[in-house]
Amino acid sequence: MLIVTHGGIIRLLLARLTEGVTFYTVAAPAPGEVTVLNLRKDEGAWRMMPREV
């Protein structure tokens, strides 16, 4: 699935899915940057999966 959105929304998702960071402390994507989030629904909640290299 491909979702194209404003960086603020990506920042909000990162803040909600990453422990220990907030909207104001998570790194914001640079303009035109591609951010890939691997998500999985686990026990009714969305969790970020580690990236495969």
N, CA, C, O and CB atoms as a CASP TS submission, in Angstrom:
PFRMAT TS
TARGET T0000
AUTHOR 0000-0000-0000
METHOD Language model
MODEL 1
PARENT N/A
ATOM      1  N   MET     1       0.848  -1.146   0.000  1.00  0.00           N
ATOM      2  CA  MET     1       0.000   0.000   0.000  1.00  0.00           C
ATOM      3  C   MET     1       0.907   1.226   0.000  1.00  0.00           C
ATOM      4  O   MET     1       1.922   1.240   0.696  1.00  0.00           O
ATOM      5  CB  MET     1      -0.972  -0.012   1.212  1.00  0.00           C
ATOM      6  N   LEU     2       0.568   2.223  -0.746  1.00  0.00           N
ATOM      7  CA  LEU     2       1.319   3.473  -0.794  1.00  0.00           C
ATOM      8  C   LEU     2       0.433   4.595  -0.294  1.00  0.00           C
ATOM      9  O   LEU     2      -0.688   4.777  -0.770  1.00  0.00           O
ATOM     10  CB  LEU     2       1.830   3.771  -2.229  1.00  0.00           C
ATOM     11  N   ILE     3       0.940   5.341   0.664  1.00  0.00           N
ATOM     12  CA  ILE     3       0.224   6.508   1.171  1.00  0.00           C
ATOM     13  C   ILE     3       1.154   7.705   1.030  1.00  0.00           C
ATOM     14  O   ILE     3       2.292   7.669   1.500  1.00  0.00           O
ATOM     15  CB  ILE     3      -0.237   6.309   2.667  1.00  0.00           C
ATOM     16  N   VAL     4       0.683   8.747   0.395  1.00  0.00           N
ATOM     17  CA  VAL     4       1.454   9.972   0.254  1.00  0.00           C
ATOM     18  C   VAL     4       0.799  11.011   1.147  1.00  0.00           C
ATOM     19  O   VAL     4      -0.402  11.259   1.046  1.00  0.00           O
ATOM     20  CB  VAL     4       1.523  10.453  -1.243  1.00  0.00           C
ATOM     21  N   THR     5       1.595  11.619   2.024  1.00  0.00           N
ATOM     22  CA  THR     5       1.020  12.542   2.992  1.00  0.00           C
ATOM     23  C   THR     5       2.019  13.614   3.378  1.00  0.00           C
ATOM     24  O   THR     5       3.188  13.557   2.998  1.00  0.00           O
ATOM     25  CB  THR     5       0.550  11.794   4.229  1.00  0.00           C
ATOM     26  N   HIS     6       1.560  14.568   4.117  1.00  0.00           N
ATOM     27  CA  HIS     6       2.370  15.662   4.649  1.00  0.00           C
ATOM     28  C   HIS     6       3.290  15.117   5.744  1.00  0.00           C
ATOM     29  O   HIS     6       2.912  14.190   6.459  1.00  0.00           O
ATOM     30  CB  HIS     6       1.466  16.809   5.204  1.00  0.00           C
ATOM     31  N   GLY     7       4.469  15.670   5.880  1.00  0.00           N
ATOM     32  CA  GLY     7       5.443  15.212   6.867  1.00  0.00           C
ATOM     33  C   GLY     7       4.936  15.229   8.299  1.00  0.00           C
ATOM     34  O   GLY     7       5.375  14.423   9.120  1.00  0.00           O
ATOM     35  N   GLY     8       4.024  16.130   8.606  1.00  0.00           N
ATOM     36  CA  GLY     8       3.479  16.205   9.965  1.00  0.00           C
ATOM     37  C   GLY     8       2.720  14.944  10.344  1.00  0.00           C
ATOM     38  O   GLY     8       2.766  14.514  11.497  1.00  0.00           O
ATOM     39  N   ILE     9       2.022  14.351   9.385  1.00  0.00           N
ATOM     40  CA  ILE     9       1.286  13.118   9.645  1.00  0.00           C
ATOM     41  C   ILE     9       2.262  11.961   9.865  1.00  0.00           C
ATOM     42  O   ILE     9       2.056  11.131  10.751  1.00  0.00           O
ATOM     43  CB  ILE     9       0.323  12.802   8.478  1.00  0.00           C
ATOM     44  N   ILE    10       3.317  11.906   9.062  1.00  0.00           N
ATOM     45  CA  ILE    10       4.334  10.868   9.248  1.00  0.00           C
ATOM     46  C   ILE    10       4.973  11.030  10.623  1.00  0.00           C
ATOM     47  O   ILE    10       5.207  10.049  11.329  1.00  0.00           O
ATOM     48  CB  ILE    10       5.415  10.935   8.128  1.00  0.00           C
ATOM     49  N   ARG    11       5.248  12.260  10.990  1.00  0.00           N
ATOM     50  CA  ARG    11       5.841  12.544  12.305  1.00  0.00           C
ATOM     51  C   ARG    11       4.914  12.092  13.435  1.00  0.00           C
ATOM     52  O   ARG    11       5.377  11.527  14.426  1.00  0.00           O
ATOM     53  CB  ARG    11       6.146  14.051  12.442  1.00  0.00           C
ATOM     54  N   LEU    12       3.624  12.336  13.294  1.00  0.00           N
ATOM     55  CA  LEU    12       2.647  11.914  14.301  1.00  0.00           C
ATOM     56  C   LEU    12       2.618  10.388  14.412  1.00  0.00           C
ATOM     57  O   LEU    12       2.603   9.848  15.518  1.00  0.00           O
ATOM     58  CB  LEU    12       1.239  12.452  13.951  1.00  0.00           C
ATOM     59  N   LEU    13       2.610   9.691  13.268  1.00  0.00           N
ATOM     60  CA  LEU    13       2.625   8.229  13.296  1.00  0.00           C
ATOM     61  C   LEU    13       3.885   7.703  13.974  1.00  0.00           C
ATOM     62  O   LEU    13       3.813   6.792  14.799  1.00  0.00           O
ATOM     63  CB  LEU    13       2.522   7.670  11.876  1.00  0.00           C
ATOM     64  N   LEU    14       5.032   8.269  13.631  1.00  0.00           N
ATOM     65  CA  LEU    14       6.282   7.844  14.260  1.00  0.00           C
ATOM     66  C   LEU    14       6.248   8.057  15.771  1.00  0.00           C
ATOM     67  O   LEU    14       6.707   7.206  16.533  1.00  0.00           O
ATOM     68  CB  LEU    14       7.463   8.599  13.653  1.00  0.00           C
ATOM     69  N   ALA    15       5.704   9.190  16.200  1.00  0.00           N
ATOM     70  CA  ALA    15       5.643   9.495  17.635  1.00  0.00           C
ATOM     71  C   ALA    15       4.725   8.520  18.372  1.00  0.00           C
ATOM     72  O   ALA    15       5.012   8.125  19.502  1.00  0.00           O
ATOM     73  CB  ALA    15       5.159  10.937  17.853  1.00  0.00           C
ATOM     74  N   ARG    16       3.631   8.137  17.735  1.00  0.00           N
ATOM     75  CA  ARG    16       2.687   7.223  18.396  1.00  0.00           C
ATOM     76  C   ARG    16       3.159   5.773  18.391  1.00  0.00           C
ATOM     77  O   ARG    16       2.768   4.987  19.254  1.00  0.00           O
ATOM     78  CB  ARG    16       1.334   7.309  17.726  1.00  0.00           C
ATOM     79  N   LEU    17       4.004   5.417  17.414  1.00  0.00           N
ATOM     80  CA  LEU    17       4.427   4.029  17.277  1.00  0.00           C
ATOM     81  C   LEU    17       5.807   3.749  17.847  1.00  0.00           C
ATOM     82  O   LEU    17       6.223   2.592  17.902  1.00  0.00           O
ATOM     83  CB  LEU    17       4.406   3.642  15.843  1.00  0.00           C
ATOM     84  N   THR    18       6.524   4.776  18.271  1.00  0.00           N
ATOM     85  CA  THR    18       7.875   4.599  18.784  1.00  0.00           C
ATOM     86  C   THR    18       7.903   4.978  20.259  1.00  0.00           C
ATOM     87  O   THR    18       7.525   6.091  20.624  1.00  0.00           O
ATOM     88  CB  THR    18       8.892   5.445  17.977  1.00  0.00           C
ATOM     89  N   GLU    19       8.346   4.067  21.099  1.00  0.00           N
ATOM     90  CA  GLU    19       8.406   4.346  22.526  1.00  0.00           C
ATOM     91  C   GLU    19       9.478   5.392  22.828  1.00  0.00           C
ATOM     92  O   GLU    19      10.542   5.397  22.209  1.00  0.00           O
ATOM     93  CB  GLU    19       8.682   3.057  23.310  1.00  0.00           C
ATOM     94  N   GLY    20       9.195   6.265  23.773  1.00  0.00           N
ATOM     95  CA  GLY    20      10.178   7.213  24.263  1.00  0.00           C
ATOM     96  C   GLY    20      10.322   8.495  23.465  1.00  0.00           C
ATOM     97  O   GLY    20      11.192   9.312  23.767  1.00  0.00           O
ATOM     98  N   VAL    21       9.483   8.690  22.445  1.00  0.00           N
ATOM     99  CA  VAL    21       9.540   9.944  21.693  1.00  0.00           C
ATOM    100  C   VAL    21       8.152  10.572  21.649  1.00  0.00           C
ATOM    101  O   VAL    21       7.140   9.896  21.833  1.00  0.00           O
ATOM    102  CB  VAL    21      10.080   9.707  20.255  1.00  0.00           C
ATOM    103  N   THR    22       8.127  11.868  21.404  1.00  0.00           N
ATOM    104  CA  THR    22       6.871  12.594  21.248  1.00  0.00           C
ATOM    105  C   THR    22       6.860  13.249  19.870  1.00  0.00           C
ATOM    106  O   THR    22       7.851  13.192  19.142  1.00  0.00           O
ATOM    107  CB  THR    22       6.686  13.660  22.379  1.00  0.00           C
ATOM    108  N   PHE    23       5.751  13.865  19.520  1.00  0.00           N
ATOM    109  CA  PHE    23       5.644  14.572  18.243  1.00  0.00           C
ATOM    110  C   PHE    23       6.757  15.611  18.108  1.00  0.00           C
ATOM    111  O   PHE    23       7.272  15.837  17.014  1.00  0.00           O
ATOM    112  CB  PHE    23       4.265  15.247  18.114  1.00  0.00           C
ATOM    113  N   TYR    24       7.117  16.229  19.205  1.00  0.00           N
ATOM    114  CA  TYR    24       8.113  17.306  19.165  1.00  0.00           C
ATOM    115  C   TYR    24       9.559  16.816  19.215  1.00  0.00           C
ATOM    116  O   TYR    24      10.476  17.569  18.888  1.00  0.00           O
ATOM    117  CB  TYR    24       7.877  18.246  20.308  1.00  0.00           C
ATOM    118  N   THR    25       9.774  15.555  19.622  1.00  0.00           N
ATOM    119  CA  THR    25      11.143  15.053  19.698  1.00  0.00           C
ATOM    120  C   THR    25      11.503  14.090  18.570  1.00  0.00           C
ATOM    121  O   THR    25      12.687  13.842  18.338  1.00  0.00           O
ATOM    122  CB  THR    25      11.352  14.372  21.014  1.00  0.00           C
ATOM    123  N   VAL    26      10.518  13.544  17.867  1.00  0.00           N
ATOM    124  CA  VAL    26      10.805  12.636  16.753  1.00  0.00           C
ATOM    125  C   VAL    26      11.325  13.453  15.570  1.00  0.00           C
ATOM    126  O   VAL    26      10.879  14.578  15.343  1.00  0.00           O
ATOM    127  CB  VAL    26       9.530  11.819  16.349  1.00  0.00           C
ATOM    128  N   ALA    27      12.259  12.890  14.825  1.00  0.00           N
ATOM    129  CA  ALA    27      12.834  13.583  13.673  1.00  0.00           C
ATOM    130  C   ALA    27      11.790  13.719  12.570  1.00  0.00           C
ATOM    131  O   ALA    27      11.154  12.739  12.182  1.00  0.00           O
ATOM    132  CB  ALA    27      14.080  12.834  13.146  1.00  0.00           C
ATOM    133  N   ALA    28      11.620  14.930  12.073  1.00  0.00           N
ATOM    134  CA  ALA    28      10.685  15.181  10.985  1.00  0.00           C
ATOM    135  C   ALA    28      11.359  14.851   9.656  1.00  0.00           C
ATOM    136  O   ALA    28      12.534  15.166   9.463  1.00  0.00           O
ATOM    137  CB  ALA    28      10.192  16.655  11.005  1.00  0.00           C
ATOM    138  N   PRO    29      10.625  14.218   8.739  1.00  0.00           N
ATOM    139  CA  PRO    29      11.220  13.950   7.427  1.00  0.00           C
ATOM    140  C   PRO    29      11.489  15.267   6.689  1.00  0.00           C
ATOM    141  O   PRO    29      10.732  16.229   6.817  1.00  0.00           O
ATOM    142  CB  PRO    29      10.292  13.034   6.582  1.00  0.00           C
ATOM    143  N   ALA    30      12.570  15.289   5.920  1.00  0.00           N
ATOM    144  CA  ALA    30      12.904  16.473   5.129  1.00  0.00           C
ATOM    145  C   ALA    30      11.924  16.585   3.959  1.00  0.00           C
ATOM    146  O   ALA    30      11.366  15.575   3.530  1.00  0.00           O
ATOM    147  CB  ALA    30      14.380  16.405   4.614  1.00  0.00           C
ATOM    148  N   PRO    31      11.706  17.795   3.435  1.00  0.00           N
ATOM    149  CA  PRO    31      10.812  17.956   2.281  1.00  0.00           C
ATOM    150  C   PRO    31      11.259  17.073   1.110  1.00  0.00           C
ATOM    151  O   PRO    31      12.431  17.078   0.732  1.00  0.00           O
ATOM    152  CB  PRO    31      10.767  19.436   1.840  1.00  0.00           C
ATOM    153  N   GLY    32      10.331  16.329   0.553  1.00  0.00           N
ATOM    154  CA  GLY    32      10.613  15.462  -0.583  1.00  0.00           C
ATOM    155  C   GLY    32      11.243  14.130  -0.214  1.00  0.00           C
ATOM    156  O   GLY    32      11.531  13.315  -1.090  1.00  0.00           O
ATOM    157  N   GLU    33      11.460  13.905   1.076  1.00  0.00           N
ATOM    158  CA  GLU    33      12.079  12.664   1.530  1.00  0.00           C
ATOM    159  C   GLU    33      11.054  11.532   1.553  1.00  0.00           C
ATOM    160  O   GLU    33       9.868  11.757   1.793  1.00  0.00           O
ATOM    161  CB  GLU    33      12.702  12.851   2.925  1.00  0.00           C
ATOM    162  N   VAL    34      11.524  10.329   1.304  1.00  0.00           N
ATOM    163  CA  VAL    34      10.661   9.145   1.367  1.00  0.00           C
ATOM    164  C   VAL    34      10.874   8.480   2.723  1.00  0.00           C
ATOM    165  O   VAL    34      12.009   8.234   3.131  1.00  0.00           O
ATOM    166  CB  VAL    34      10.967   8.142   0.189  1.00  0.00           C
ATOM    167  N   THR    35       9.786   8.195   3.412  1.00  0.00           N
ATOM    168  CA  THR    35       9.843   7.495   4.685  1.00  0.00           C
ATOM    169  C   THR    35       9.025   6.216   4.547  1.00  0.00           C
ATOM    170  O   THR    35       7.858   6.264   4.158  1.00  0.00           O
ATOM    171  CB  THR    35       9.313   8.391   5.860  1.00  0.00           C
ATOM    172  N   VAL    36       9.627   5.078   4.864  1.00  0.00           N
ATOM    173  CA  VAL    36       8.941   3.792   4.766  1.00  0.00           C
ATOM    174  C   VAL    36       8.681   3.285   6.175  1.00  0.00           C
ATOM    175  O   VAL    36       9.605   3.154   6.979  1.00  0.00           O
ATOM    176  CB  VAL    36       9.776   2.758   3.940  1.00  0.00           C
ATOM    177  N   LEU    37       7.422   3.000   6.468  1.00  0.00           N
ATOM    178  CA  LEU    37       7.039   2.439   7.761  1.00  0.00           C
ATOM    179  C   LEU    37       6.501   1.035   7.521  1.00  0.00           C
ATOM    180  O   LEU    37       5.570   0.852   6.737  1.00  0.00           O
ATOM    181  CB  LEU    37       5.976   3.340   8.489  1.00  0.00           C
ATOM    182  N   ASN    38       7.073   0.055   8.182  1.00  0.00           N
ATOM    183  CA  ASN    38       6.567  -1.319   8.119  1.00  0.00           C
ATOM    184  C   ASN    38       5.713  -1.545   9.355  1.00  0.00           C
ATOM    185  O   ASN    38       6.223  -1.605  10.473  1.00  0.00           O
ATOM    186  CB  ASN    38       7.739  -2.373   8.033  1.00  0.00           C
ATOM    187  N   LEU    39       4.400  -1.670   9.142  1.00  0.00           N
ATOM    188  CA  LEU    39       3.464  -1.798  10.258  1.00  0.00           C
ATOM    189  C   LEU    39       2.774  -3.152  10.225  1.00  0.00           C
ATOM    190  O   LEU    39       2.559  -3.735   9.162  1.00  0.00           O
ATOM    191  CB  LEU    39       2.423  -0.672  10.224  1.00  0.00           C
ATOM    192  N   ARG    40       2.432  -3.638  11.414  1.00  0.00           N
ATOM    193  CA  ARG    40       1.683  -4.887  11.541  1.00  0.00           C
ATOM    194  C   ARG    40       0.668  -4.715  12.668  1.00  0.00           C
ATOM    195  O   ARG    40       0.982  -4.168  13.725  1.00  0.00           O
ATOM    196  CB  ARG    40       2.640  -6.107  11.819  1.00  0.00           C
ATOM    197  N   LYS    41      -0.541  -5.185  12.429  1.00  0.00           N
ATOM    198  CA  LYS    41      -1.563  -5.134  13.476  1.00  0.00           C
ATOM    199  C   LYS    41      -1.365  -6.345  14.370  1.00  0.00           C
ATOM    200  O   LYS    41      -1.448  -7.487  13.918  1.00  0.00           O
ATOM    201  CB  LYS    41      -3.016  -5.103  12.871  1.00  0.00           C
ATOM    202  N   ASP    42      -1.103  -6.086  15.641  1.00  0.00           N
ATOM    203  CA  ASP    42      -0.787  -7.135  16.599  1.00  0.00           C
ATOM    204  C   ASP    42      -1.650  -6.950  17.837  1.00  0.00           C
ATOM    205  O   ASP    42      -1.533  -5.941  18.533  1.00  0.00           O
ATOM    206  CB  ASP    42       0.720  -7.121  16.967  1.00  0.00           C
ATOM    207  N   GLU    43      -2.510  -7.910  18.111  1.00  0.00           N
ATOM    208  CA  GLU    43      -3.412  -7.860  19.270  1.00  0.00           C
ATOM    209  C   GLU    43      -4.229  -6.574  19.304  1.00  0.00           C
ATOM    210  O   GLU    43      -4.402  -5.969  20.362  1.00  0.00           O
ATOM    211  CB  GLU    43      -2.614  -7.992  20.562  1.00  0.00           C
ATOM    212  N   GLY    44      -4.727  -6.161  18.149  1.00  0.00           N
ATOM    213  CA  GLY    44      -5.590  -4.989  18.061  1.00  0.00           C
ATOM    214  C   GLY    44      -4.876  -3.657  18.011  1.00  0.00           C
ATOM    215  O   GLY    44      -5.534  -2.619  17.933  1.00  0.00           O
ATOM    216  N   ALA    45      -3.552  -3.647  18.055  1.00  0.00           N
ATOM    217  CA  ALA    45      -2.793  -2.395  18.011  1.00  0.00           C
ATOM    218  C   ALA    45      -1.773  -2.467  16.876  1.00  0.00           C
ATOM    219  O   ALA    45      -1.236  -3.534  16.580  1.00  0.00           O
ATOM    220  CB  ALA    45      -2.084  -2.121  19.376  1.00  0.00           C
ATOM    221  N   TRP    46      -1.511  -1.324  16.246  1.00  0.00           N
ATOM    222  CA  TRP    46      -0.516  -1.265  15.190  1.00  0.00           C
ATOM    223  C   TRP    46       0.865  -1.140  15.808  1.00  0.00           C
ATOM    224  O   TRP    46       1.079  -0.346  16.725  1.00  0.00           O
ATOM    225  CB  TRP    46      -0.795  -0.090  14.231  1.00  0.00           C
ATOM    226  N   ARG    47       1.793  -1.927  15.301  1.00  0.00           N
ATOM    227  CA  ARG    47       3.176  -1.917  15.786  1.00  0.00           C
ATOM    228  C   ARG    47       4.119  -1.748  14.602  1.00  0.00           C
ATOM    229  O   ARG    47       3.871  -2.263  13.512  1.00  0.00           O
ATOM    230  CB  ARG    47       3.506  -3.224  16.570  1.00  0.00           C
ATOM    231  N   MET    48       5.213  -1.011  14.839  1.00  0.00           N
ATOM    232  CA  MET    48       6.199  -0.819  13.803  1.00  0.00           C
ATOM    233  C   MET    48       7.131  -2.024  13.794  1.00  0.00           C
ATOM    234  O   MET    48       7.624  -2.447  14.840  1.00  0.00           O
ATOM    235  CB  MET    48       6.984   0.498  14.015  1.00  0.00           C
ATOM    236  N   MET    49       7.365  -2.567  12.617  1.00  0.00           N
ATOM    237  CA  MET    49       8.232  -3.729  12.453  1.00  0.00           C
ATOM    238  C   MET    49       9.638  -3.237  12.080  1.00  0.00           C
ATOM    239  O   MET    49       9.783  -2.194  11.441  1.00  0.00           O
ATOM    240  CB  MET    49       7.665  -4.710  11.361  1.00  0.00           C
ATOM    241  N   PRO    50      10.664  -3.986  12.478  1.00  0.00           N
ATOM    242  CA  PRO    50      12.032  -3.602  12.100  1.00  0.00           C
ATOM    243  C   PRO    50      12.189  -3.650  10.577  1.00  0.00           C
ATOM    244  O   PRO    50      11.615  -4.510   9.909  1.00  0.00           O
ATOM    245  CB  PRO    50      13.076  -4.538  12.782  1.00  0.00           C
ATOM    246  N   ARG    51      12.971  -2.716  10.045  1.00  0.00           N
ATOM    247  CA  ARG    51      13.233  -2.693   8.609  1.00  0.00           C
ATOM    248  C   ARG    51      14.203  -3.788   8.233  1.00  0.00           C
ATOM    249  O   ARG    51      15.172  -4.051   8.945  1.00  0.00           O
ATOM    250  CB  ARG    51      13.776  -1.334   8.177  1.00  0.00           C
ATOM    251  N   GLU    52      13.935  -4.424   7.104  1.00  0.00           N
ATOM    252  CA  GLU    52      14.848  -5.427   6.574  1.00  0.00           C
ATOM    253  C   GLU    52      15.861  -4.705   5.693  1.00  0.00           C
ATOM    254  O   GLU    52      15.496  -3.854   4.881  1.00  0.00           O
ATOM    255  CB  GLU    52      14.082  -6.542   5.773  1.00  0.00           C
ATOM    256  N   VAL    53      17.133  -5.050   5.861  1.00  0.00           N
ATOM    257  CA  VAL    53      18.178  -4.387   5.072  1.00  0.00           C
ATOM    258  C   VAL    53      18.621  -5.292   3.963  1.00  0.00           C
ATOM    259  O   VAL    53      19.496  -4.925   3.179  1.00  0.00           O
ATOM    260  CB  VAL    53      19.376  -3.992   5.947  1.00  0.00           C
TER
END
